């Protein structure tokens, strides 16, 4: 499959745009709603956001060749922590993508269990983007269940706003 650097950069920019919009939407929600247990893997709006952030962080460390960190720490489990940390992680993704010369470049990394893997850069980026989209969709559904209107996060909306 052939994917250009520009497409990967655009999708990472979309991810940052959508995450920022969703974070703005949830900052007005009472803590009891952020922590409402929906009986899903990550339990709540906050838990799902933390999981998504942690995935972004672990994958950017992998593509940058940095040593692995804990997936989620106790310090990550609050909205203020996400508001402080997530923009920096998303910026690191965009900075990395701006220097990417070859989307097919193979990146070697280890999973959380220490198993070695190799993947082309474009597969990793598309995974990260898709992972974020999946979980933003979950959070949007949770918001609707609680009576809130989630922000419009569609990719086409991003393209339209971008001009």
N, C-alpha and C positions, 0 to 999 in steps of 0.2 A: 504494500500500500504506500502511496506517495502522499505525504502531508507536508506542506511548507512550514517554514519557521513562522511566517506571518499568521497562518491559521492557528498555530499553537499559541502564539502571543495573544491573538484575538480571543481565543477561548479562555486563556488565563485571565485576561482583562475582564471578560464577561463574568467569570467566577468571582473576582474581587468586587465587581459592581453588584452582583446579586447578593453576595454575603453581606456587604455593607448595607444594602437596602433592608435585608431581613433583620440584621442586628438593630438598625434604627427602629424597625417595627416592633421588635420585642422589648425594647428598653422601657416602653410605657406599660408593660404588663405586670400585674402584681406577682410577687415571688411565688405565691401559692399556685398560680396558673403556670408559671415557668417550670415548676416542679411537679405539676399534676402527672400522676402515673398513668400512662396510656397502655401499659402492659406490653410494650414493645421492647426490643433488645436494649435500646438506650433509655427507655422508660419515659422520658419527658422532653419538653421543648429544650430545656437547658442541657439535659444529657445528650440529646441528639446534636445540638450545636457544639458541645464539647467534643464529642466523637468526631464530628466533621473537621473541626479545627485541628484536632490531634492527628488526623489523617493527613491534612495539608502539611503540618509541621514535620511529621516523620518522613513523608515523601520528599519534601524539599531538602531535608538533611541528606537523604539518600542521593539525590541527583547532584548535590554539592560535594559528595564524598565525605561528609562529616560523620563522626561516630554516632551510632544510634542513641536516642534518648528514651526515657520512659514514654510510653504511648500517652497516658493521661496521668497527671499528678494531682494531688489534693488541691494544689494552688490553682489548677486549671478550672476547677468546678464552680466557677461563679461568673456571672455576667460581666462584672467589672474586670475580671482577669481576661476574659475573652476580648473585651473592648480595648484593653491595653496591648495584648499580645498578637491577636489575629491580623491586624493591619500590617504589622512588621513581617509576619510570615508570608502574607500575600504579596507584599513588596519584594521579598526575597525571590518569590516565584517569577515575578515580572522582570526583575533584574537578571536572573539566570536566563530567562527566555530571550531577553534582549541580546545576549551574547551567544546564543545557540547558533552554530554554523551548519550543523547537520542533524536534522530530525531523526535520522536513522542511526546516529551514534549510539553505540551500546553502552549502557550504564550497568556496572556491577554493584550489587548491594546485597545485604542480608535482611531476611525478614525478622520479625520479633523473636523467633525461636533460634535465630542464628543460621538458618539455612541459606546458602548462597544462591543468588539468581542473577540473570542478566536479561535486560530488556532494552529495546530501542527507546530513545528519549520520547518519541511521539506516542508510544504505547503508555508510558508512565503519565504523560500530560493528559492524554485522553481519559485514562483511568481516574486521575485526580479530579478532572472536570466532571466526569460522569458521577463519581462518588458524591461530590458536592451537590450536583443537581438532584440526585436521588434523595439525599437527606433534607435539602431545602424543600422538596416536595412533601416529605413527611411532616416537617415543621409547619408548612402551609396548611396541611390537613388538620394538624393539631389545633392550629389557631382557629380555623373554621369551626371545629368541634366545640371550642370554648366560646364561640360567638364573636370572634374578631375577623376582620377582613384582612387577609394577608396582602402584602405588596405584590404587584405584577412583576414576575421574575423571568418571564419567557425570554428566550434568546432573541427572538424577533423584536421584542420590545427594546432590548439592549441595542440592537442594530439601528432601530429607528431613532432612539435617543442620541445615539452616537453620531447620527447623520451620515 
